[in-house]
Amino acid sequence: MTSAEKHAAVQDFIQSVGIGQWDGVWVDGSDAAEEGVWRTAAGDVMSYLGFTGEEPNGGTIETCIMLVGANVYDDGCDRDYKNLASLCEH
C-alpha cells in the first residue's frame, strides 16, 4: 500500500469480495531482506505502511504484512493459516 487512500480502497475491496472483518489477509510487503525496510514483492520500498499501534513489533521473526479489518500487523511469513487470502498489487 502506498497511501491511506489505497489502504481504504483495499479494505473496501476485501469486504466487497466477502472476506470477513476479522479474517486476515496477507498484503504485499516484507522486510525479510533488511529489517525495518519494507519492500513490495517487486523490490520497491513501501512509502506507506499504516501499521497499527506498536506494530511492527516482531523483529526478524515477523517479516510479512497482514491486514485484519482496518488493522495492519507484521507477522511470520511461514504461518500456517488455512484459507487465508493474499492480495498483491499488480
Secondary structure by P-SEA (a helix, b strand, c coil): cccaaaaaaaaaaaaaacccccbbbbcccccccccccccccccccccccccccccccccccccbbbbcccbbbbccccccccbbbbbbcc
